[in-house]
Amino acid sequence: MPVTYEFTGPNPWDKATWDPRAQIEFMRATRADSAYRGDKHAQDRINQRIAQSDTKGIPPKVEKKVPFQVIIEKRFYPATSDIGEAVTLGFGETGPMHAGNQYPLAISSQVVTFPSATTPSQSACVVPATGHATVTLEDAHGNIICIVEFAPLMFTGTFDWTSPATTYPAGTILYVVADGDPTLSGVTLAFVGTAGNAP
C-alpha cells in the first residue's frame, strides 16, 4: 500500500507556480531531512509531489513569447578549419527535448574526426533533470557516437565517446536524440572534433 504524505504550500511543479529553483530546494530539503535520509521514502515523497502536480513534472509551454527569443532550435554551423584544427557542431534547444525525437545537426562541409584530441566538448542545460537523463549523438543508421549523461540536478553533462576516434566525410548527417527524465530543458551541446583530410 503506497505511503501518503501531507504537503503544505504551493506545488512548484504546478503550471501556475512552476519554479525550478523551488523544485531543487524541495528535493534537497527532502533528501537532507533526517526523517527520510538513507531511506527510499525521500524519493517516494518527491515522486508523489511531482505526481500530484497538474504538469506531472513536464515543463509547461511558454505561452507568451519573450522578445528576441523566437528561435526554438539553434544549430551552430561550423566554420572551415585547417587540417588538425578544432571543428564544432553545436546544438541548442530552448525547451524540453522529447524522448526519441531525432534533432539533426548542421552538416559539416569538411571531414571531421570525433572526438577532438585537444579541445573538450561542452554541455549545459537551463533546467536540470530530476532523475538521470541522456542525450546521444548518432549517425543516420542509429549508431551511437557519443553519450552525454546529465546526472540529477546537474547543469552540465559528461561525455562518453564510444570510440577513441571516428572520422566522418563532409556532408554526413548526424542527429541528437534525447532519452530519460523529461524535466531536462534548455540543453546546449558543443560536439568538438578535428578537421582532417578526405578519407
C-alpha positions in Angstrom: 0.0 0.0 0.0 1.5 3.3 -1.0 2.6 5.8 1.7 0.6 9.1 1.7 2.5 12.3 2.5 1.0 15.6 3.7 2.2 18.7 1.8 1.7 22.4 2.6 2.3 25.4 0.4 2.2 25.8 -3.4 3.4 22.9 -5.5 6.5 24.1 -7.5 5.6 21.6 -10.3 2.1 23.0 -10.9 1.8 25.1 -14.1 0.7 28.2 -12.2 3.6 28.0 -9.7 6.3 26.3 -11.8 9.6 27.2 -10.2 12.8 25.1 -11.0 14.7 26.7 -8.0 11.9 25.8 -5.6 11.8 22.2 -7.1 15.5 21.8 -6.5 15.2 23.2 -3.0 12.3 20.8 -2.2 14.3 17.8 -3.4 17.4 18.9 -1.4 15.5 19.5 1.7 13.6 16.2 1.5 16.8 14.2 0.9 18.5 16.0 3.8 15.6 15.6 6.2 16.6 13.2 9.0 13.2 11.5 8.7 14.0 10.4 5.2 17.8 10.3 5.0 19.1 7.0 3.8 15.6 5.8 3.1 13.8 5.3 -0.3 10.8 7.2 1.2 12.6 10.5 0.4 12.5 9.8 -3.4 8.9 8.4 -2.9 7.9 11.7 -1.3 9.5 13.7 -4.2 7.8 11.5 -6.8 4.4 11.9 -5.1 4.8 15.7 -5.0 5.5 15.6 -8.8 2.6 13.2 -9.4 0.2 15.4 -7.6 1.0 18.4 -9.8 -1.1 19.3 -12.9 2.0 19.1 -15.1 3.3 15.7 -13.8 6.8 17.2 -13.9 6.7 18.2 -17.6 7.7 21.9 -18.0 4.8 24.0 -19.2 5.0 25.6 -22.6 5.7 29.3 -22.6 2.5 31.0 -23.8 3.9 34.5 -24.2 6.9 34.9 -26.4 9.9 36.8 -24.9 11.3 39.5 -27.3 14.4 38.3 -29.2 13.8 34.7 -28.1 11.8 33.4 -31.1 14.3 30.7 -32.1 13.1 27.3 -30.8 16.0 25.2 -32.0 19.5 26.6 -32.7 22.1 25.0 -34.9 25.7 26.2 -35.0 27.3 25.9 -38.4 31.0 25.1 -38.3 33.4 27.4 -39.9 36.0 26.0 -42.3 39.2 25.0 -40.4 42.6 24.0 -41.4 43.6 20.3 -41.0 44.2 19.5 -37.4 42.1 22.4 -36.0 39.0 22.0 -33.9 35.6 21.9 -35.6 32.5 22.4 -33.5 29.0 21.0 -34.3 26.6 22.8 -32.0 23.1 22.1 -30.8 20.6 24.1 -28.8 17.0 23.6 -27.7 15.3 26.3 -25.6 12.6 23.9 -24.3 12.3 20.3 -23.2 13.6 17.6 -25.6 11.1 15.0 -26.5 12.4 11.4 -25.9 13.1 9.5 -29.1 13.0 12.6 -31.4 15.9 13.0 -33.8 17.3 16.5 -34.0 19.6 16.9 -37.0 22.8 18.8 -36.6 24.2 21.2 -39.1 26.2 19.4 -41.9 29.9 20.0 -41.9 31.5 21.0 -45.2 34.7 19.2 -44.3 35.9 15.9 -42.9 35.6 15.7 -39.1 37.1 13.2 -36.6 35.3 12.9 -33.3 36.3 13.5 -30.6 38.8 16.3 -30.8 42.2 15.2 -29.4 42.9 18.7 -28.0 39.6 20.5 -27.3 37.0 19.0 -25.0 33.3 19.1 -25.9 30.9 21.1 -23.8 27.4 20.7 -22.5 24.9 22.7 -20.4 21.2 22.9 -19.5 18.9 25.6 -18.1 16.7 23.3 -16.1 18.4 20.1 -14.8 16.8 16.7 -14.7 15.3 15.4 -11.5 16.5 11.9 -12.5 19.1 10.6 -14.9 18.8 11.9 -18.5 21.0 11.1 -21.5 21.4 12.8 -24.9 23.1 10.8 -27.6 24.9 11.8 -30.8 24.0 9.3 -33.6 24.6 8.8 -37.3 21.9 8.2 -39.8 21.9 4.4 -39.2 21.3 4.8 -35.4 24.9 4.0 -34.4 25.7 5.9 -31.2 28.8 8.1 -31.5 28.7 9.7 -28.1 26.5 9.6 -24.9 26.1 12.8 -22.8 24.8 12.0 -19.4 23.1 14.6 -17.1 23.0 13.4 -13.5 20.1 14.6 -11.3 20.2 18.3 -10.5 23.4 18.9 -12.6 23.6 21.7 -15.0 26.4 20.1 -17.1 26.7 16.7 -18.6 29.6 14.2 -19.1 30.7 13.0 -22.5 31.3 9.3 -23.1 32.6 8.6 -26.7 32.0 5.1 -27.9 35.2 5.2 -30.0 38.5 7.0 -29.4 38.5 8.4 -32.9 35.8 8.1 -35.7 36.1 10.1 -39.0 33.1 11.3 -40.9 33.2 12.6 -44.5 31.9 16.1 -45.4 28.1 16.2 -45.7 27.5 13.4 -43.1 24.1 13.8 -41.3 24.3 13.4 -37.6 21.5 13.5 -35.1 20.9 14.4 -31.4 18.5 12.1 -29.6 17.2 12.6 -26.0 16.1 10.0 -23.5 15.3 9.8 -19.8 14.0 12.5 -17.5 11.6 14.9 -19.3 12.3 17.7 -16.9 15.7 18.3 -18.6 15.3 21.5 -20.6 17.3 24.2 -22.4 20.0 21.9 -23.5 23.1 23.3 -25.3 25.8 21.0 -26.7 29.0 21.6 -28.5 30.5 18.4 -30.1 34.1 19.2 -30.9 36.1 17.3 -33.5 39.2 17.8 -35.6 39.3 18.8 -39.2 41.0 16.3 -41.4 41.7 15.1 -45.0 39.0 13.4 -47.0 39.1 9.6 -46.3 
